[in-house]
Amino acid sequence: MGRLVKFLVYVVCLGAVALIGYAYLGPFFGVDFSAPQTEQRLPVVLDAD
């Protein structure tokens, strides 16, 4: 049981390092993480008496 827990801890740590590395190195390999920049205009109807 201890081996399994130790293995899972190693896998989680390795996954976290891989995710952080992908986030930092992704733009060098052509991955774009920026949100799309589009303007949206929606009409708002105020119900004022």
mmCIF entry with sequence, helices, sheets and N, C-alpha, C, O atoms, coordinates in Angstrom:
data_MODEL
# 
_entry.id   MODEL 
# 
_entity.id                         1 
_entity.type                       polymer 
_entity.pdbx_number_of_molecules   1 
# 
_entity_poly.entity_id                      1 
_entity_poly.type                           'polypeptide(L)' 
_entity_poly.nstd_linkage                   no 
_entity_poly.nstd_monomer                   no 
_entity_poly.pdbx_seq_one_letter_code       MGRLVKFLVYVVCLGAVALIGYAYLGPFFGVDFSAPQTEQRLPVVLDAD 
_entity_poly.pdbx_seq_one_letter_code_can   MGRLVKFLVYVVCLGAVALIGYAYLGPFFGVDFSAPQTEQRLPVVLDAD 
_entity_poly.pdbx_strand_id                 A 
# 
loop_
_entity_poly_seq.entity_id 
_entity_poly_seq.num 
_entity_poly_seq.mon_id 
_entity_poly_seq.hetero 
1 1  MET n 
1 2  GLY n 
1 3  ARG n 
1 4  LEU n 
1 5  VAL n 
1 6  LYS n 
1 7  PHE n 
1 8  LEU n 
1 9  VAL n 
1 10 TYR n 
1 11 VAL n 
1 12 VAL n 
1 13 CYS n 
1 14 LEU n 
1 15 GLY n 
1 16 ALA n 
1 17 VAL n 
1 18 ALA n 
1 19 LEU n 
1 20 ILE n 
1 21 GLY n 
1 22 TYR n 
1 23 ALA n 
1 24 TYR n 
1 25 LEU n 
1 26 GLY n 
1 27 PRO n 
1 28 PHE n 
1 29 PHE n 
1 30 GLY n 
1 31 VAL n 
1 32 ASP n 
1 33 PHE n 
1 34 SER n 
1 35 ALA n 
1 36 PRO n 
1 37 GLN n 
1 38 THR n 
1 39 GLU n 
1 40 GLN n 
1 41 ARG n 
1 42 LEU n 
1 43 PRO n 
1 44 VAL n 
1 45 VAL n 
1 46 LEU n 
1 47 ASP n 
1 48 ALA n 
1 49 ASP n 
# 
_struct_asym.id          A 
_struct_asym.entity_id   1 
# 
loop_
_struct_conf.conf_type_id 
_struct_conf.id 
_struct_conf.pdbx_PDB_helix_id 
_struct_conf.beg_label_comp_id 
_struct_conf.beg_label_asym_id 
_struct_conf.beg_label_seq_id 
_struct_conf.pdbx_beg_PDB_ins_code 
_struct_conf.end_label_comp_id 
_struct_conf.end_label_asym_id 
_struct_conf.end_label_seq_id 
_struct_conf.pdbx_end_PDB_ins_code 
_struct_conf.beg_auth_comp_id 
_struct_conf.beg_auth_asym_id 
_struct_conf.beg_auth_seq_id 
_struct_conf.end_auth_comp_id 
_struct_conf.end_auth_asym_id 
_struct_conf.end_auth_seq_id 
_struct_conf.pdbx_PDB_helix_class 
_struct_conf.details 
_struct_conf.pdbx_PDB_helix_length 
HELX_P HELX_P1 AA1 GLY A 2  ? LEU A 25 ? GLY A 2  LEU A 25 1 ? 24 
HELX_P HELX_P2 AA2 GLY A 26 ? PHE A 29 ? GLY A 26 PHE A 29 5 ? 4  
# 
_struct_conf_type.id          HELX_P 
_struct_conf_type.criteria    ? 
_struct_conf_type.reference   ? 
# 
loop_
_atom_site.group_PDB 
_atom_site.id 
_atom_site.type_symbol 
_atom_site.label_atom_id 
_atom_site.label_alt_id 
_atom_site.label_comp_id 
_atom_site.label_asym_id 
_atom_site.label_entity_id 
_atom_site.label_seq_id 
_atom_site.pdbx_PDB_ins_code 
_atom_site.Cartn_x 
_atom_site.Cartn_y 
_atom_site.Cartn_z 
_atom_site.occupancy 
_atom_site.B_iso_or_equiv 
_atom_site.pdbx_formal_charge 
_atom_site.auth_seq_id 
_atom_site.auth_comp_id 
_atom_site.auth_asym_id 
_atom_site.auth_atom_id 
_atom_site.pdbx_PDB_model_num 
ATOM 1   N N  . MET A 1 1  ? 0.829   -1.192 0.000   1.00 0.00 ? 1  MET A N  1 
ATOM 2   C CA . MET A 1 1  ? 0.000   0.000  0.000   1.00 0.00 ? 1  MET A CA 1 
ATOM 3   C C  . MET A 1 1  ? 0.873   1.255  0.000   1.00 0.00 ? 1  MET A C  1 
ATOM 4   O O  . MET A 1 1  ? 0.556   2.248  -0.654  1.00 0.00 ? 1  MET A O  1 
ATOM 5   N N  . GLY A 1 2  ? 1.974   1.191  0.743   1.00 0.00 ? 2  GLY A N  1 
ATOM 6   C CA . GLY A 1 2  ? 2.879   2.337  0.796   1.00 0.00 ? 2  GLY A CA 1 
ATOM 7   C C  . GLY A 1 2  ? 3.532   2.610  -0.546  1.00 0.00 ? 2  GLY A C  1 
ATOM 8   O O  . GLY A 1 2  ? 3.755   3.765  -0.910  1.00 0.00 ? 2  GLY A O  1 
ATOM 9   N N  . ARG A 1 3  ? 3.838   1.545  -1.287  1.00 0.00 ? 3  ARG A N  1 
ATOM 10  C CA . ARG A 1 3  ? 4.427   1.710  -2.613  1.00 0.00 ? 3  ARG A CA 1 
ATOM 11  C C  . ARG A 1 3  ? 3.472   2.404  -3.563  1.00 0.00 ? 3  ARG A C  1 
ATOM 12  O O  . ARG A 1 3  ? 3.878   3.249  -4.361  1.00 0.00 ? 3  ARG A O  1 
ATOM 13  N N  . LEU A 1 4  ? 2.190   2.039  -3.473  1.00 0.00 ? 4  LEU A N  1 
ATOM 14  C CA . LEU A 1 4  ? 1.179   2.633  -4.340  1.00 0.00 ? 4  LEU A CA 1 
ATOM 15  C C  . LEU A 1 4  ? 1.035   4.123  -4.054  1.00 0.00 ? 4  LEU A C  1 
ATOM 16  O O  . LEU A 1 4  ? 0.965   4.930  -4.982  1.00 0.00 ? 4  LEU A O  1 
ATOM 17  N N  . VAL A 1 5  ? 0.990   4.488  -2.792  1.00 0.00 ? 5  VAL A N  1 
ATOM 18  C CA . VAL A 1 5  ? 0.870   5.896  -2.422  1.00 0.00 ? 5  VAL A CA 1 
ATOM 19  C C  . VAL A 1 5  ? 2.099   6.664  -2.898  1.00 0.00 ? 5  VAL A C  1 
ATOM 20  O O  . VAL A 1 5  ? 1.975   7.765  -3.433  1.00 0.00 ? 5  VAL A O  1 
ATOM 21  N N  . LYS A 1 6  ? 3.263   6.099  -2.709  1.00 0.00 ? 6  LYS A N  1 
ATOM 22  C CA . LYS A 1 6  ? 4.510   6.736  -3.147  1.00 0.00 ? 6  LYS A CA 1 
ATOM 23  C C  . LYS A 1 6  ? 4.506   6.906  -4.670  1.00 0.00 ? 6  LYS A C  1 
ATOM 24  O O  . LYS A 1 6  ? 4.906   7.953  -5.180  1.00 0.00 ? 6  LYS A O  1 
ATOM 25  N N  . PHE A 1 7  ? 4.057   5.880  -5.389  1.00 0.00 ? 7  PHE A N  1 
ATOM 26  C CA . PHE A 1 7  ? 3.977   5.955  -6.839  1.00 0.00 ? 7  PHE A CA 1 
ATOM 27  C C  . PHE A 1 7  ? 3.011   7.054  -7.276  1.00 0.00 ? 7  PHE A C  1 
ATOM 28  O O  . PHE A 1 7  ? 3.317   7.819  -8.192  1.00 0.00 ? 7  PHE A O  1 
ATOM 29  N N  . LEU A 1 8  ? 1.848   7.139  -6.629  1.00 0.00 ? 8  LEU A N  1 
ATOM 30  C CA . LEU A 1 8  ? 0.872   8.165  -6.976  1.00 0.00 ? 8  LEU A CA 1 
ATOM 31  C C  . LEU A 1 8  ? 1.403   9.568  -6.699  1.00 0.00 ? 8  LEU A C  1 
ATOM 32  O O  . LEU A 1 8  ? 1.143   10.494 -7.467  1.00 0.00 ? 8  LEU A O  1 
ATOM 33  N N  . VAL A 1 9  ? 2.141   9.725  -5.610  1.00 0.00 ? 9  VAL A N  1 
ATOM 34  C CA . VAL A 1 9  ? 2.737   11.024 -5.305  1.00 0.00 ? 9  VAL A CA 1 
ATOM 35  C C  . VAL A 1 9  ? 3.738   11.402 -6.394  1.00 0.00 ? 9  VAL A C  1 
ATOM 36  O O  . VAL A 1 9  ? 3.771   12.551 -6.836  1.00 0.00 ? 9  VAL A O  1 
ATOM 37  N N  . TYR A 1 10 ? 4.554   10.437 -6.827  1.00 0.00 ? 10 TYR A N  1 
ATOM 38  C CA . TYR A 1 10 ? 5.513   10.709 -7.900  1.00 0.00 ? 10 TYR A CA 1 
ATOM 39  C C  . TYR A 1 10 ? 4.800   11.076 -9.204  1.00 0.00 ? 10 TYR A C  1 
ATOM 40  O O  . TYR A 1 10 ? 5.226   11.991 -9.908  1.00 0.00 ? 10 TYR A O  1 
ATOM 41  N N  . VAL A 1 11 ? 3.740   10.379 -9.517  1.00 0.00 ? 11 VAL A N  1 
ATOM 42  C CA . VAL A 1 11 ? 3.008   10.650 -10.755 1.00 0.00 ? 11 VAL A CA 1 
ATOM 43  C C  . VAL A 1 11 ? 2.362   12.032 -10.702 1.00 0.00 ? 11 VAL A C  1 
ATOM 44  O O  . VAL A 1 11 ? 2.385   12.761 -11.694 1.00 0.00 ? 11 VAL A O  1 
ATOM 45  N N  . VAL A 1 12 ? 1.792   12.397 -9.570  1.00 0.00 ? 12 VAL A N  1 
ATOM 46  C CA . VAL A 1 12 ? 1.174   13.723 -9.426  1.00 0.00 ? 12 VAL A CA 1 
ATOM 47  C C  . VAL A 1 12 ? 2.232   14.817 -9.537  1.00 0.00 ? 12 VAL A C  1 
ATOM 48  O O  . VAL A 1 12 ? 2.001   15.826 -10.203 1.00 0.00 ? 12 VAL A O  1 
ATOM 49  N N  . CYS A 1 13 ? 3.378   14.637 -8.902  1.00 0.00 ? 13 CYS A N  1 
ATOM 50  C CA . CYS A 1 13 ? 4.456   15.629 -8.991  1.00 0.00 ? 13 CYS A CA 1 
ATOM 51  C C  . CYS A 1 13 ? 4.985   15.745 -10.417 1.00 0.00 ? 13 CYS A C  1 
ATOM 52  O O  . CYS A 1 13 ? 5.225   16.850 -10.902 1.00 0.00 ? 13 CYS A O  1 
ATOM 53  N N  . LEU A 1 14 ? 5.165   14.632 -11.078 1.00 0.00 ? 14 LEU A N  1 
ATOM 54  C CA . LEU A 1 14 ? 5.628   14.651 -12.456 1.00 0.00 ? 14 LEU A CA 1 
ATOM 55  C C  . LEU A 1 14 ? 4.605   15.329 -13.364 1.00 0.00 ? 14 LEU A C  1 
ATOM 56  O O  . LEU A 1 14 ? 4.977   16.086 -14.261 1.00 0.00 ? 14 LEU A O  1 
ATOM 57  N N  . GLY A 1 15 ? 3.339   15.066 -13.142 1.00 0.00 ? 15 GLY A N  1 
ATOM 58  C CA . GLY A 1 15 ? 2.286   15.715 -13.923 1.00 0.00 ? 15 GLY A CA 1 
ATOM 59  C C  . GLY A 1 15 ? 2.254   17.220 -13.700 1.00 0.00 ? 15 GLY A C  1 
ATOM 60  O O  . GLY A 1 15 ? 2.046   17.984 -14.643 1.00 0.00 ? 15 GLY A O  1 
ATOM 61  N N  . ALA A 1 16 ? 2.459   17.652 -12.454 1.00 0.00 ? 16 ALA A N  1 
ATOM 62  C CA . ALA A 1 16 ? 2.478   19.084 -12.158 1.00 0.00 ? 16 ALA A CA 1 
ATOM 63  C C  . ALA A 1 16 ? 3.662   19.759 -12.842 1.00 0.00 ? 16 ALA A C  1 
ATOM 64  O O  . ALA A 1 16 ? 3.516   20.845 -13.404 1.00 0.00 ? 16 ALA A O  1 
ATOM 65  N N  . VAL A 1 17 ? 4.819   19.132 -12.800 1.00 0.00 ? 17 VAL A N  1 
ATOM 66  C CA . VAL A 1 17 ? 5.998   19.689 -13.474 1.00 0.00 ? 17 VAL A CA 1 
ATOM 67  C C  . VAL A 1 17 ? 5.775   19.740 -14.982 1.00 0.00 ? 17 VAL A C  1 
ATOM 68  O O  . VAL A 1 17 ? 6.154   20.715 -15.629 1.00 0.00 ? 17 VAL A O  1 
ATOM 69  N N  . ALA A 1 18 ? 5.169   18.709 -15.542 1.00 0.00 ? 18 ALA A N  1 
ATOM 70  C CA . ALA A 1 18 ? 4.894   18.689 -16.979 1.00 0.00 ? 18 ALA A CA 1 
ATOM 71  C C  . ALA A 1 18 ? 3.898   19.779 -17.367 1.00 0.00 ? 18 ALA A C  1 
ATOM 72  O O  . ALA A 1 18 ? 4.063   20.418 -18.406 1.00 0.00 ? 18 ALA A O  1 
ATOM 73  N N  . LEU A 1 19 ? 2.878   19.999 -16.559 1.00 0.00 ? 19 LEU A N  1 
ATOM 74  C CA . LEU A 1 19 ? 1.886   21.034 -16.840 1.00 0.00 ? 19 LEU A CA 1 
ATOM 75  C C  . LEU A 1 19 ? 2.506   22.423 -16.770 1.00 0.00 ? 19 LEU A C  1 
ATOM 76  O O  . LEU A 1 19 ? 2.228   23.271 -17.617 1.00 0.00 ? 19 LEU A O  1 
ATOM 77  N N  . ILE A 1 20 ? 3.335   22.657 -15.775 1.00 0.00 ? 20 ILE A N  1 
ATOM 78  C CA . ILE A 1 20 ? 4.008   23.951 -15.650 1.00 0.00 ? 20 ILE A CA 1 
ATOM 79  C C  . ILE A 1 20 ? 4.973   24.153 -16.816 1.00 0.00 ? 20 ILE A C  1 
ATOM 80  O O  . ILE A 1 20 ? 5.053   25.246 -17.376 1.00 0.00 ? 20 ILE A O  1 
ATOM 81  N N  . GLY A 1 21 ? 5.695   23.115 -17.174 1.00 0.00 ? 21 GLY A N  1 
ATOM 82  C CA . GLY A 1 21 ? 6.600   23.216 -18.322 1.00 0.00 ? 21 GLY A CA 1 
ATOM 83  C C  . GLY A 1 21 ? 5.854   23.489 -19.614 1.00 0.00 ? 21 GLY A C  1 
ATOM 84  O O  . GLY A 1 21 ? 6.316   24.276 -20.440 1.00 0.00 ? 21 GLY A O  1 
ATOM 85  N N  . TYR A 1 22 ? 4.728   22.862 -19.798 1.00 0.00 ? 22 TYR A N  1 
ATOM 86  C CA . TYR A 1 22 ? 3.918   23.093 -21.001 1.00 0.00 ? 22 TYR A CA 1 
ATOM 87  C C  . TYR A 1 22 ? 3.402   24.524 -21.036 1.00 0.00 ? 22 TYR A C  1 
ATOM 88  O O  . TYR A 1 22 ? 3.360   25.144 -22.099 1.00 0.00 ? 22 TYR A O  1 
ATOM 89  N N  . ALA A 1 23 ? 3.004   25.057 -19.870 1.00 0.00 ? 23 ALA A N  1 
ATOM 90  C CA . ALA A 1 23 ? 2.498   26.420 -19.810 1.00 0.00 ? 23 ALA A CA 1 
ATOM 91  C C  . ALA A 1 23 ? 3.585   27.431 -20.159 1.00 0.00 ? 23 ALA A C  1 
ATOM 92  O O  . ALA A 1 23 ? 3.312   28.431 -20.822 1.00 0.00 ? 23 ALA A O  1 
ATOM 93  N N  . TYR A 1 24 ? 4.812   27.177 -19.717 1.00 0.00 ? 24 TYR A N  1 
ATOM 94  C CA . TYR A 1 24 ? 5.901   28.104 -19.996 1.00 0.00 ? 24 TYR A CA 1 
ATOM 95  C C  . TYR A 1 24 ? 6.503   27.906 -21.386 1.00 0.00 ? 24 TYR A C  1 
ATOM 96  O O  . TYR A 1 24 ? 6.886   28.885 -22.028 1.00 0.00 ? 24 TYR A O  1 
ATOM 97  N N  . LEU A 1 25 ? 6.594   26.683 -21.859 1.00 0.00 ? 25 LEU A N  1 
ATOM 98  C CA . LEU A 1 25 ? 7.260   26.409 -23.128 1.00 0.00 ? 25 LEU A CA 1 
ATOM 99  C C  . LEU A 1 25 ? 6.307   26.296 -24.303 1.00 0.00 ? 25 LEU A C  1 
ATOM 100 O O  . LEU A 1 25 ? 6.755   26.240 -25.448 1.00 0.00 ? 25 LEU A O  1 
ATOM 101 N N  . GLY A 1 26 ? 5.019   26.262 -24.056 1.00 0.00 ? 26 GLY A N  1 
ATOM 102 C CA . GLY A 1 26 ? 4.031   26.132 -25.124 1.00 0.00 ? 26 GLY A CA 1 
ATOM 103 C C  . GLY A 1 26 ? 4.118   27.199 -26.195 1.00 0.00 ? 26 GLY A C  1 
ATOM 104 O O  . GLY A 1 26 ? 4.083   26.862 -27.379 1.00 0.00 ? 26 GLY A O  1 
ATOM 105 N N  . PRO A 1 27 ? 4.231   28.496 -25.832 1.00 0.00 ? 27 PRO A N  1 
ATOM 106 C CA . PRO A 1 27 ? 4.313   29.535 -26.868 1.00 0.00 ? 27 PRO A CA 1 
ATOM 107 C C  . PRO A 1 27 ? 5.528   29.393 -27.782 1.00 0.00 ? 27 PRO A C  1 
ATOM 108 O O  . PRO A 1 27 ? 5.479   29.852 -28.923 1.00 0.00 ? 27 PRO A O  1 
ATOM 109 N N  . PHE A 1 28 ? 6.608   28.781 -27.326 1.00 0.00 ? 28 PHE A N  1 
ATOM 110 C CA . PHE A 1 28 ? 7.774   28.572 -28.179 1.00 0.00 ? 28 PHE A CA 1 
ATOM 111 C C  . PHE A 1 28 ? 7.497   27.524 -29.260 1.00 0.00 ? 28 PHE A C  1 
ATOM 112 O O  . PHE A 1 28 ? 8.167   27.503 -30.293 1.00 0.00 ? 28 PHE A O  1 
ATOM 113 N N  . PHE A 1 29 ? 6.519   26.663 -29.023 1.00 0.00 ? 29 PHE A N  1 
ATOM 114 C CA . PHE A 1 29 ? 6.184   25.605 -29.969 1.00 0.00 ? 29 PHE A CA 1 
ATOM 115 C C  . PHE A 1 29 ? 4.913   25.905 -30.758 1.00 0.00 ? 29 PHE A C  1 
ATOM 116 O O  . PHE A 1 29 ? 4.367   25.021 -31.417 1.00 0.00 ? 29 PHE A O  1 
ATOM 117 N N  . GLY A 1 30 ? 4.440   27.151 -30.693 1.00 0.00 ? 30 GLY A N  1 
ATOM 118 C CA . GLY A 1 30 ? 3.294   27.558 -31.501 1.00 0.00 ? 30 GLY A CA 1 
ATOM 119 C C  . GLY A 1 30 ? 1.942   27.398 -30.845 1.00 0.00 ? 30 GLY A C  1 
ATOM 120 O O  . GLY A 1 30 ? 0.922   27.483 -31.529 1.00 0.00 ? 30 GLY A O  1 
ATOM 121 N N  . VAL A 1 31 ? 1.895   27.171 -29.552 1.00 0.00 ? 31 VAL A N  1 
ATOM 122 C CA . VAL A 1 31 ? 0.614   27.045 -28.861 1.00 0.00 ? 31 VAL A CA 1 
ATOM 123 C C  . VAL A 1 31 ? 0.213   28.426 -28.357 1.00 0.00 ? 31 VAL A C  1 
ATOM 124 O O  . VAL A 1 31 ? 1.006   29.095 -27.694 1.00 0.00 ? 31 VAL A O  1 
ATOM 125 N N  . ASP A 1 32 ? -1.004  28.859 -28.663 1.00 0.00 ? 32 ASP A N  1 
ATOM 126 C CA . ASP A 1 32 ? -1.479  30.182 -28.265 1.00 0.00 ? 32 ASP A CA 1 
ATOM 127 C C  . ASP A 1 32 ? -2.481  30.038 -27.125 1.00 0.00 ? 32 ASP A C  1 
ATOM 128 O O  . ASP A 1 32 ? -3.543  29.440 -27.299 1.00 0.00 ? 32 ASP A O  1 
ATOM 129 N N  . PHE A 1 33 ? -2.143  30.586 -25.958 1.00 0.00 ? 33 PHE A N  1 
ATOM 130 C CA . PHE A 1 33 ? -3.012  30.483 -24.787 1.00 0.00 ? 33 PHE A CA 1 
ATOM 131 C C  . PHE A 1 33 ? -3.859  31.731 -24.568 1.00 0.00 ? 33 PHE A C  1 
ATOM 132 O O  . PHE A 1 33 ? -4.637  31.778 -23.615 1.00 0.00 ? 33 PHE A O  1 
ATOM 133 N N  . SER A 1 34 ? -3.730  32.735 -25.419 1.00 0.00 ? 34 SER A N  1 
ATOM 134 C CA . SER A 1 34 ? -4.454  33.979 -25.198 1.00 0.00 ? 34 SER A CA 1 
ATOM 135 C C  . SER A 1 34 ? -5.937  33.811 -25.538 1.00 0.00 ? 34 SER A C  1 
ATOM 136 O O  . SER A 1 34 ? -6.314  33.027 -26.408 1.00 0.00 ? 34 SER A O  1 
ATOM 137 N N  . ALA A 1 35 ? -6.750  34.565 -24.830 1.00 0.00 ? 35 ALA A N  1 
ATOM 138 C CA . ALA A 1 35 ? -8.194  34.527 -25.061 1.00 0.00 ? 35 ALA A CA 1 
ATOM 139 C C  . ALA A 1 35 ? -8.522  35.311 -26.327 1.00 0.00 ? 35 ALA A C  1 
ATOM 140 O O  . ALA A 1 35 ? -7.832  36.280 -26.644 1.00 0.00 ? 35 ALA A O  1 
ATOM 141 N N  . PRO A 1 36 ? -9.562  34.909 -27.055 1.00 0.00 ? 36 PRO A N  1 
ATOM 142 C CA . PRO A 1 36 ? -9.942  35.658 -28.255 1.00 0.00 ? 36 PRO A CA 1 
ATOM 143 C C  . PRO A 1 36 ? -10.410 37.068 -27.877 1.00 0.00 ? 36 PRO A C  1 
ATOM 144 O O  . PRO A 1 36 ? -11.185 37.245 -26.937 1.00 0.00 ? 36 PRO A O  1 
ATOM 145 N N  . GLN A 1 37 ? -9.927  38.062 -28.623 1.00 0.00 ? 37 GLN A N  1 
ATOM 146 C CA . GLN A 1 37 ? -10.255 39.454 -28.353 1.00 0.00 ? 37 GLN A CA 1 
ATOM 147 C C  . GLN A 1 37 ? -11.351 39.908 -29.305 1.00 0.00 ? 37 GLN A C  1 
ATOM 148 O O  . GLN A 1 37 ? -11.064 40.345 -30.419 1.00 0.00 ? 37 GLN A O  1 
ATOM 149 N N  . THR A 1 38 ? -12.594 39.808 -28.878 1.00 0.00 ? 38 THR A N  1 
ATOM 150 C CA . THR A 1 38 ? -13.716 40.272 -29.684 1.00 0.00 ? 38 THR A CA 1 
ATOM 151 C C  . THR A 1 38 ? -14.604 41.153 -28.826 1.00 0.00 ? 38 THR A C  1 
ATOM 152 O O  . THR A 1 38 ? -14.841 40.871 -27.652 1.00 0.00 ? 38 THR A O  1 
ATOM 153 N N  . GLU A 1 39 ? -15.089 42.226 -29.434 1.00 0.00 ? 39 GLU A N  1 
ATOM 154 C CA . GLU A 1 39 ? -15.976 43.133 -28.717 1.00 0.00 ? 39 GLU A CA 1 
ATOM 155 C C  . GLU A 1 39 ? -17.413 42.650 -28.881 1.00 0.00 ? 39 GLU A C  1 
ATOM 156 O O  . GLU A 1 39 ? -17.840 42.283 -29.976 1.00 0.00 ? 39 GLU A O  1 
ATOM 157 N N  . GLN A 1 40 ? -18.144 42.658 -27.781 1.00 0.00 ? 40 GLN A N  1 
ATOM 158 C CA . GLN A 1 40 ? -19.544 42.246 -27.820 1.00 0.00 ? 40 GLN A CA 1 
ATOM 159 C C  . GLN A 1 40 ? -20.398 43.372 -27.264 1.00 0.00 ? 40 GLN A C  1 
ATOM 160 O O  . GLN A 1 40 ? -20.135 43.887 -26.177 1.00 0.00 ? 40 GLN A O  1 
ATOM 161 N N  . ARG A 1 41 ? -21.414 43.745 -28.008 1.00 0.00 ? 41 ARG A N  1 
ATOM 162 C CA . ARG A 1 41 ? -22.348 44.776 -27.555 1.00 0.00 ? 41 ARG A CA 1 
ATOM 163 C C  . ARG A 1 41 ? -23.738 44.151 -27.475 1.00 0.00 ? 41 ARG A C  1 
ATOM 164 O O  . ARG A 1 41 ? -24.265 43.637 -28.462 1.00 0.00 ? 41 ARG A O  1 
ATOM 165 N N  . LEU A 1 42 ? -24.314 44.206 -26.290 1.00 0.00 ? 42 LEU A N  1 
ATOM 166 C CA . LEU A 1 42 ? -25.641 43.658 -26.070 1.00 0.00 ? 42 LEU A CA 1 
ATOM 167 C C  . LEU A 1 42 ? -26.555 44.769 -25.570 1.00 0.00 ? 42 LEU A C  1 
ATOM 168 O O  . LEU A 1 42 ? -26.183 45.495 -24.648 1.00 0.00 ? 42 LEU A O  1 
ATOM 169 N N  . PRO A 1 43 ? -27.731 44.920 -26.149 1.00 0.00 ? 43 PRO A N  1 
ATOM 170 C CA . PRO A 1 43 ? -28.653 45.946 -25.676 1.00 0.00 ? 43 PRO A CA 1 
ATOM 171 C C  . PRO A 1 43 ? -29.214 45.561 -24.294 1.00 0.00 ? 43 PRO A C  1 
ATOM 172 O O  . PRO A 1 43 ? -29.511 44.398 -24.022 1.00 0.00 ? 43 PRO A O  1 
ATOM 173 N N  . VAL A 1 44 ? -29.344 46.580 -23.440 1.00 0.00 ? 44 VAL A N  1 
ATOM 174 C CA . VAL A 1 44 ? -29.881 46.370 -22.100 1.00 0.00 ? 44 VAL A CA 1 
ATOM 175 C C  . VAL A 1 44 ? -31.126 47.223 -21.949 1.00 0.00 ? 44 VAL A C  1 
ATOM 176 O O  . VAL A 1 44 ? -31.092 48.430 -22.189 1.00 0.00 ? 44 VAL A O  1 
ATOM 177 N N  . VAL A 1 45 ? -32.216 46.601 -21.555 1.00 0.00 ? 45 VAL A N  1 
ATOM 178 C CA . VAL A 1 45 ? -33.470 47.300 -21.346 1.00 0.00 ? 45 VAL A CA 1 
ATOM 179 C C  . VAL A 1 45 ? -33.680 47.463 -19.856 1.00 0.00 ? 45 VAL A C  1 
ATOM 180 O O  . VAL A 1 45 ? -33.801 46.479 -19.125 1.00 0.00 ? 45 VAL A O  1 
ATOM 181 N N  . LEU A 1 46 ? -33.723 48.735 -19.397 1.00 0.00 ? 46 LEU A N  1 
ATOM 182 C CA . LEU A 1 46 ? -33.933 49.000 -17.983 1.00 0.00 ? 46 LEU A CA 1 
ATOM 183 C C  . LEU A 1 46 ? -35.407 49.281 -17.755 1.00 0.00 ? 46 LEU A C  1 
ATOM 184 O O  . LEU A 1 46 ? -36.011 50.088 -18.462 1.00 0.00 ? 46 LEU A O  1 
ATOM 185 N N  . ASP A 1 47 ? -35.977 48.621 -16.777 1.00 0.00 ? 47 ASP A N  1 
ATOM 186 C CA . ASP A 1 47 ? -37.391 48.798 -16.461 1.00 0.00 ? 47 ASP A CA 1 
ATOM 187 C C  . ASP A 1 47 ? -37.496 49.807 -15.307 1.00 0.00 ? 47 ASP A C  1 
ATOM 188 O O  . ASP A 1 47 ? -37.606 49.434 -14.139 1.00 0.00 ? 47 ASP A O  1 
ATOM 189 N N  . ALA A 1 48 ? -37.458 51.091 -15.670 1.00 0.00 ? 48 ALA A N  1 
ATOM 190 C CA . ALA A 1 48 ? -37.526 52.154 -14.653 1.00 0.00 ? 48 ALA A CA 1 
ATOM 191 C C  . ALA A 1 48 ? -38.892 52.840 -14.760 1.00 0.00 ? 48 ALA A C  1 
ATOM 192 O O  . ALA A 1 48 ? -39.384 53.117 -15.854 1.00 0.00 ? 48 ALA A O  1 
ATOM 193 N N  . ASP A 1 49 ? -39.472 53.098 -13.624 1.00 0.00 ? 49 ASP A N  1 
ATOM 194 C CA . ASP A 1 49 ? -40.790 53.760 -13.628 1.00 0.00 ? 49 ASP A CA 1 
ATOM 195 C C  . ASP A 1 49 ? -40.644 55.248 -13.515 1.00 0.00 ? 49 ASP A C  1 
ATOM 196 O O  . ASP A 1 49 ? -41.644 55.967 -13.503 1.00 0.00 ? 49 ASP A O  1 
# 
